[in-house]
Every structure is written in C-alpha cells, then in structure tokens.
Amino acid sequence: MSGRSQKTRVLIVDDSVVMRRLLSEAVASDPDLEVAGYAANGQIALALMDQVAPDIMTLDVEMPVMNGLVTLEAMRAAGRRLPVIMVSTLTERGAEATIDSLALGASDYIAKPSGLGNYSAARDHLSQSLLPKIKALCRRPIPKQPAELSPVLSCPASERRRLVPIEVLAVGSSTGGPNALAQVLPAIPGDFSAPVLIVQHMPATFTRFLAQRLNSLCQLTVEEAEDGSLLQPGHMWVAPGGRHLIVSRDEGQVRLRVTGDPPENSCRPSVDVLFRSVAEVFGSRVLALVLTGMGQDGLRGCERLAGAGAEIVVQDEATSVVWGMPGFVARGGLADAVLPLPEIAEYIVRREAARRSLTSRSMRWAAGAR
C-alpha cells in the first residue's frame, strides 16, 4: 500500500516571495490540498517535477531565467500533461501572455490580487479564485451509479429542430474554453449564414486578445463586441470581459447590447444572460453550444432555449477540461446532442449544409409551382 498522501499536491512557481507565501497559505487553507514544493522560476520547477510529483502547478507568467510561457512549452514538449494554472497580472501584457499560455496548453488562469489594500484580502481573493479551479481540474474519480453511465445523447425533438433555419449561433464556455473555441470556430466556413455570439468567462482586456487570436484562426471575422453593433452574417463577436452581451430587435434590425447589469452565477459576462436574450429575440432559430467550463452558467439559459424550441449541443465529458457547464445541461435532458469536441464543428457544418439543401429544394418547389 502506497504511503503517498491522498491530498492534491500543488507545485507553486513564482519569483515573488510574497506571492509564493500568499499562494501557499491559500492552498494550505483547504484540508484536501497540500503544497508539494516551491520554485522561483521555471528552470527550478522543471528540475523539481520528478522529485515532488505534483498533481497540479500554479505558474507565474513573468519570471526571470525561465518565464511561464517557456516553462509551459518545455513541459508539454516533454510530455508532462499535469494541469497548469497560470498566475497573471491584469495588464495588457499579462492578458496577452495568458492567452498565449492557454494556446500552449495551460488549463486555466487566475489574476494576481490588485488594489485590495491588505495582505488578508489578497489571500482571501486568491483562495476564492484558485481553490475551486484546483479541485475542478484535479477532481478525483467518483464511481458512477448505473443511471449515470450514459449521458443523454439526444432528445425527441432533435430531428425536427434540425429542419429549422438557424439565425444565430450562441456559444458559452469557461475553463478550457479558449482552446475549445480555437478548435471549433476555425472550422466554420466563411460563408456561414448566421452570426456567432460567444461568452467566454474572462476579465476585461483578456477578451480583446482572445478575439484577436480567434480572428487570426477563423474564416469569419472575430471582434470583441461593441454596444450598438448591427448583427450580421460573416461575423463572430466575443462578449467583453466584465460586461454582459445581449441582443435586441430595433425597428426590424437586431443589434448587440453590452451591459453592466449585475453578475449572474458570479459571472459577467454570463452565458445565461446571452442565452435568454437570443431565445427571446430568435426563438427556435437558435443553435446553442455549451463547451467545457466549471459551474453551471448556461443551464437556466438552456431551459429557456429549449422551451422556445431552439437546438442545443454540448461538449462531452471525455473531451472537456471540466464537465461542469455542459454536464449540467446534458444531465438536465436539455441537449439535442452530446458530442466530442472534434465532432462539434462537423455537426455545425452538416447542420448548415442540411439547411441549404432544404432551402434549395423549397426554392425549386416554389419555382415549379409557378
């Protein structure tokens, strides 16, 4: 029998003595976690890996000798797959580096405390933001009950819904979302007929760099949403961090609205807010995607969408970094399909092809009737 601790072991990598202390105290405050070790830069961290055998790592973005991006790249190149949570400043430089780190395989990120006034408040901030992410990313396997072995794969109305033209594609994601978005969205063809609205849980500044990265990958134009923009095909919009994204119909046109309404599910932007809005404006003519993410943001919005006859697709558990958001929707029986991430883009493309075929047949029938 192994003498290894059953606690989740966290390797803390940061060049700041104060940040290492704050992070270690946050980790130590949870009885299920323990600090496996410390490193002041990436070079030391890589040398420690085999010795301390961590389950997860917190990794500072900016460090001397070997920074977080170089460290992460070296880890992934060496085949080390343990989850990594980047620790970033809320600056443009920090935001851009964090988006780059997610593309290199980081699991998630947290922001360093800023403007909180005292040590205790900074530690509490780190505990609240870091600990749930560690537990979600290192969730220990729980034996499944027989009723849980097979998630809902479709609902009775699925085939009928696929005949409904789609006027908007609405997407919600959180933990693991940037990489999921970077896999799904670039596969959408440049002549896709519906605008795409995206809520990714991120703070201000970060979403602008996410939109820029997606724009460099996608066939459609990707922008951070601005209040008052006219909704139109050929575009994707990312909800700005710290603001909700909704749609409103104004004199026959649909426009984006960016609001500062209170957070929902502790989130702003919130997937629920977007989904309720598109359900109200477009009804059954919505295709909604719920991708990997922690928590249950999007569940209530999917209830509203399902009630309006809209179509809902969620990412499956095996390909999700965290099967929180999509899992709640699937277990609630709201999903028309539960798919591995690589199949979601194919589903969207097939859905669009079926719509065009139906439209073409309808046009030929109308011409023959004349």
PyMOL commands that set and color helices and strands:
alter all, ss='L'
color gray80, all
select helices_A, chain A and resi 17-28+42-52+68-77+92-103+119-137+146-148+158-161+177-187+206-217+271-282+299-307+325-331+341-369
alter helices_A, ss='H'
color red, helices_A
select strands_A, chain A and resi 8-13+33-39+56-60+84-88+108-111+168-173+196-200+221-224+235-238+244-250+253-259+286-290+311-315+337-339
alter strands_A, ss='S'
color yellow, strands_A
deselect
rebuild
show_as cartoon
